[in-house]
């Protein structure tokens, strides 16, 4: 495995950063998860735009420009000889001292990892998965915007721990007002009376790249109305269909939430159509790798 580290491709065993890097000491940095399918990077521009937005939000200067970053992503993909891959792009604040002040960090580090990923089994895509709501709330957006993809994911990790201890793989996270915003690593959607609903970023949901693709497919291909609005756990329990979206998860059906069966307990027709259209989209569009 070849890892991109600050302009060089190095072996996995040699991909190391200092213990004084603020990314390690304080979770001070940003990241993006990116997928490549069939020799194309899916929505690379959108991912890089969001990375730069996250950098601006935390006052971090990425040491290379977007064009160089695009070339670095493609270079890393090619070096690992994948036909398809999940890529993790990380920018840390860089090496400083034990104090909080990021002004003491000399130079941000850029890391790109290309690997395979499979969050869920194909059985779950075919039959649907179970999720639970947990007590860990999403961080208030007036404290930290959900659209800042920082290296500090402790909030989500604690929610994931609750989910796994409940015997399921994903958890519904509520905001401070008790409304559903997203899951630990995925956005959430409901179908009710042929309308697609999803929480709004204004309520604390990440404006996910796959989330955006699902909305576009629903509106433009399937001609389904989409509403971004507040969602309660009651709305989840009484939905006709439920599914999750994410770069790693793609689109996956949910058939049980907090022990309540969703719809008829099987992946719904709209969900299955979205999965089919999404899988077609990712193979036909994207930045060519060459």
C-alpha positions as CSV (number, residue, x, y, z in Angstrom):
1,X,0.0,0.0,0.0
2,X,1.3,3.5,-1.0
3,X,0.3,6.4,1.2
4,X,0.5,10.0,0.1
5,X,2.2,12.0,2.8
6,X,3.2,15.6,2.3
7,X,4.0,15.3,-1.4
8,X,5.6,11.9,-1.4
9,X,4.2,8.3,-1.8
10,X,5.5,6.2,1.0
11,X,5.0,2.6,2.1
12,X,2.3,2.1,4.7
13,X,4.9,1.3,7.4
14,X,6.6,4.6,6.7
15,X,3.5,6.8,6.7
16,X,4.2,8.5,10.1
17,X,3.5,11.9,11.6
18,X,5.0,13.5,14.8
19,X,3.4,12.8,18.2
20,X,3.4,16.6,18.4
21,X,1.0,17.0,15.4
22,X,-2.1,18.8,16.6
23,X,-4.2,16.4,14.6
24,X,-3.2,13.7,17.0
25,X,-3.0,15.9,20.2
26,X,-6.3,17.7,19.7
27,X,-8.2,16.3,16.7
28,X,-7.2,19.6,15.0
29,X,-7.6,18.9,11.3
30,X,-10.1,18.0,8.6
31,X,-10.9,15.1,6.3
32,X,-13.0,13.8,3.4
33,X,-14.0,10.3,2.5
34,X,-14.0,9.9,-1.3
35,X,-15.0,7.0,-3.5
36,X,-13.7,5.9,-6.9
37,X,-15.7,3.6,-9.2
38,X,-14.9,2.2,-12.5
39,X,-11.8,4.4,-13.0
40,X,-13.6,7.6,-12.0
41,X,-13.5,9.6,-8.7
42,X,-17.1,10.4,-7.8
43,X,-17.8,14.1,-7.2
44,X,-14.2,15.0,-6.5
45,X,-14.8,18.7,-7.0
46,X,-17.6,18.7,-4.4
47,X,-15.4,16.8,-1.9
48,X,-12.5,19.2,-2.4
49,X,-14.8,22.2,-2.2
50,X,-16.1,20.9,1.1
51,X,-12.6,20.2,2.3
52,X,-11.6,23.8,1.6
53,X,-14.8,25.1,3.3
54,X,-13.9,23.0,6.4
55,X,-10.4,24.4,6.3
56,X,-11.7,28.0,6.2
57,X,-14.1,27.2,9.1
58,X,-11.3,26.2,11.4
59,X,-8.8,28.8,10.1
60,X,-6.5,26.2,8.5
61,X,-4.5,26.9,5.4
62,X,-4.1,23.9,3.1
63,X,-0.5,23.9,1.9
64,X,-1.4,23.0,-1.7
65,X,-4.1,24.3,-4.1
66,X,-7.2,22.3,-5.3
67,X,-5.6,21.4,-8.6
68,X,-2.6,19.9,-6.9
69,X,-4.8,18.1,-4.4
70,X,-6.8,16.6,-7.3
71,X,-3.6,15.4,-8.9
72,X,-2.5,14.0,-5.6
73,X,-5.7,12.0,-5.2
74,X,-5.4,10.5,-8.6
75,X,-1.7,9.8,-8.2
76,X,-2.4,7.9,-5.0
77,X,-5.2,5.9,-6.6
78,X,-3.0,4.9,-9.5
79,X,-0.1,4.0,-7.3
80,X,-2.2,1.4,-5.5
81,X,-3.5,-0.1,-8.7
82,X,-7.1,-0.2,-7.7
83,X,-10.0,-0.4,-10.1
84,X,-12.3,0.9,-7.3
85,X,-11.4,2.4,-3.9
86,X,-12.3,4.4,-0.9
87,X,-9.9,7.3,-0.3
88,X,-9.4,9.2,3.0
89,X,-8.0,12.7,2.5
90,X,-6.7,14.2,5.7
91,X,-5.2,17.6,6.5
92,X,-3.8,18.0,10.0
93,X,-2.8,21.3,11.6
94,X,0.8,20.0,11.7
95,X,3.5,19.7,14.2
96,X,3.5,22.2,17.1
97,X,3.9,22.0,20.9
98,X,1.7,20.8,23.7
99,X,-0.1,24.1,23.9
100,X,-3.5,24.7,22.3
101,X,-2.4,27.6,20.1
102,X,-2.3,26.5,16.5
103,X,-0.1,29.4,15.7
104,X,2.8,27.3,17.0
105,X,2.2,24.7,14.3
106,X,4.7,25.1,11.5
107,X,3.1,23.4,8.5
108,X,-0.1,21.4,7.9
109,X,0.3,17.8,6.8
110,X,-1.6,16.3,3.8
111,X,-2.3,12.6,3.9
112,X,-4.2,10.5,1.3
113,X,-5.0,6.8,1.9
114,X,-6.5,4.6,-0.8
115,X,-8.0,1.3,0.3
116,X,-11.1,-0.8,0.0
117,X,-14.1,-0.5,2.3
118,X,-17.2,-2.4,3.1
119,X,-19.2,-1.1,6.0
120,X,-22.2,-3.4,5.5
121,X,-22.8,-6.8,4.0
122,X,-24.7,-7.3,0.8
123,X,-27.4,-9.1,2.8
124,X,-28.2,-5.8,4.6
125,X,-28.5,-4.0,1.3
126,X,-30.9,-6.7,0.1
127,X,-32.9,-7.1,3.3
128,X,-32.4,-3.9,5.2
129,X,-30.8,-3.1,8.5
130,X,-31.8,-2.2,12.1
131,X,-31.0,1.1,13.8
132,X,-31.6,2.5,17.3
133,X,-31.8,6.0,18.7
134,X,-29.2,6.8,21.4
135,X,-28.8,9.3,24.2
136,X,-25.6,10.9,22.8
137,X,-26.8,14.2,21.1
138,X,-25.2,15.8,18.1
139,X,-23.0,18.8,19.0
140,X,-25.0,22.0,18.8
141,X,-24.3,23.8,15.5
142,X,-23.8,27.1,17.3
143,X,-20.8,25.3,18.9
144,X,-19.4,23.5,15.9
145,X,-21.1,23.4,12.5
146,X,-21.9,19.8,11.3
147,X,-20.5,20.7,7.9
148,X,-17.0,21.1,9.4
149,X,-15.6,17.6,8.9
150,X,-13.0,17.8,11.6
151,X,-10.8,15.0,12.9
152,X,-12.6,15.0,16.3
153,X,-15.3,12.5,15.9
154,X,-15.7,11.6,19.5
155,X,-19.3,12.6,19.6
156,X,-20.1,10.1,16.8
157,X,-17.9,7.4,18.2
158,X,-19.7,7.5,21.6
159,X,-23.0,7.2,19.7
160,X,-21.6,4.3,17.7
161,X,-20.5,2.5,20.9
162,X,-24.1,2.8,22.2
163,X,-25.4,1.3,19.0
164,X,-23.0,-1.7,19.0
165,X,-23.8,-2.4,22.6
166,X,-27.4,-2.5,21.6
167,X,-26.5,-5.1,19.0
168,X,-27.0,-2.9,15.9
169,X,-24.5,-1.2,13.5
170,X,-25.9,2.3,13.3
171,X,-27.6,4.8,15.6
172,X,-30.0,7.7,15.1
173,X,-28.6,10.9,16.6
174,X,-30.9,13.7,17.8
175,X,-30.1,17.4,18.2
176,X,-30.4,19.3,21.4
177,X,-34.1,19.9,20.7
178,X,-34.8,16.2,20.3
179,X,-35.2,16.1,16.6
180,X,-33.6,13.5,14.3
181,X,-30.6,14.9,12.5
182,X,-28.5,12.0,11.2
183,X,-26.8,8.8,12.1
184,X,-23.2,8.4,13.4
185,X,-21.7,8.2,9.9
186,X,-24.7,8.6,7.5
187,X,-27.6,10.9,6.6
188,X,-31.1,9.6,7.1
189,X,-34.1,9.8,4.7
190,X,-37.8,8.8,5.1
191,X,-40.5,8.1,2.5
192,X,-44.0,8.9,3.6
193,X,-47.0,9.1,1.1
194,X,-44.7,9.2,-1.9
195,X,-42.7,12.2,-0.5
196,X,-39.0,12.0,0.5
197,X,-38.1,13.7,3.8
198,X,-34.7,14.4,5.2
199,X,-33.4,16.6,8.1
200,X,-32.2,20.0,7.1
201,X,-28.6,21.1,7.6
202,X,-30.1,24.0,9.6
203,X,-31.2,21.4,12.2
204,X,-27.6,19.9,12.4
205,X,-27.4,17.5,9.5
206,X,-24.3,17.2,7.4
207,X,-24.9,18.3,3.8
208,X,-23.5,15.0,2.6
209,X,-22.3,14.4,-0.9
210,X,-24.2,11.1,-1.3
211,X,-27.2,12.8,0.4
212,X,-27.1,15.4,-2.4
213,X,-26.9,12.8,-5.1
214,X,-29.9,11.0,-3.6
215,X,-31.9,14.2,-3.6
216,X,-31.0,14.9,-7.2
217,X,-31.9,11.4,-8.3
218,X,-35.2,11.6,-6.5
219,X,-36.1,15.0,-8.0
220,X,-34.8,14.6,-11.5
221,X,-35.0,10.9,-12.3
222,X,-37.8,9.5,-10.1
223,X,-39.8,12.8,-10.0
224,X,-40.4,12.4,-6.2
225,X,-41.0,15.5,-4.1
226,X,-38.2,16.1,-1.6
227,X,-38.7,18.1,1.7
228,X,-35.9,19.1,4.0
229,X,-37.6,19.6,7.4
230,X,-37.7,18.6,11.0
231,X,-38.1,14.9,11.7
232,X,-39.0,13.3,15.0
233,X,-38.5,9.7,16.0
234,X,-42.3,9.3,15.6
235,X,-41.8,10.2,11.9
236,X,-39.2,7.5,11.6
237,X,-41.4,4.9,13.3
238,X,-44.4,5.7,11.1
239,X,-42.6,6.1,7.8
240,X,-43.3,3.9,4.8
241,X,-39.6,3.6,4.1
242,X,-36.3,4.6,5.6
243,X,-32.8,4.6,4.3
244,X,-29.3,6.0,5.0
245,X,-26.8,7.6,2.7
246,X,-23.0,8.1,3.0
247,X,-19.8,7.9,1.0
248,X,-18.8,4.6,2.5
249,X,-22.4,3.2,3.0
250,X,-23.8,4.5,-0.3
251,X,-27.5,4.0,0.0
252,X,-28.7,1.3,2.5
253,X,-32.3,0.4,3.5
254,X,-33.5,0.5,7.2
255,X,-36.4,-1.8,8.1
256,X,-36.3,-1.6,11.9
257,X,-35.9,1.4,14.2
258,X,-36.0,1.1,18.0
259,X,-37.7,-2.3,17.6
260,X,-40.4,-0.8,15.4
261,X,-40.9,-2.3,11.9
262,X,-40.6,0.3,9.2
263,X,-43.4,-0.1,6.5
264,X,-43.8,-3.8,5.7
265,X,-40.4,-4.7,7.1
266,X,-38.7,-4.9,3.7
267,X,-36.7,-2.4,1.6
268,X,-39.2,-0.1,0.0
269,X,-39.8,0.4,-3.7
270,X,-38.5,4.0,-3.7
271,X,-35.3,3.0,-1.8
272,X,-34.6,0.2,-4.2
273,X,-35.0,2.5,-7.2
274,X,-32.7,5.0,-5.6
275,X,-30.1,2.3,-5.0
276,X,-30.3,1.2,-8.6
277,X,-30.0,4.7,-10.0
278,X,-27.2,5.7,-7.6
279,X,-25.1,2.6,-8.6
280,X,-25.6,3.5,-12.2
281,X,-24.6,7.2,-11.6
282,X,-21.3,6.4,-9.8
283,X,-20.1,4.2,-12.6
284,X,-20.9,6.6,-15.4
285,X,-19.9,10.0,-13.9
286,X,-16.9,11.4,-12.1
287,X,-13.3,12.7,-12.6
288,X,-11.4,10.2,-14.9
289,X,-8.4,8.6,-13.4
290,X,-5.5,8.7,-15.8
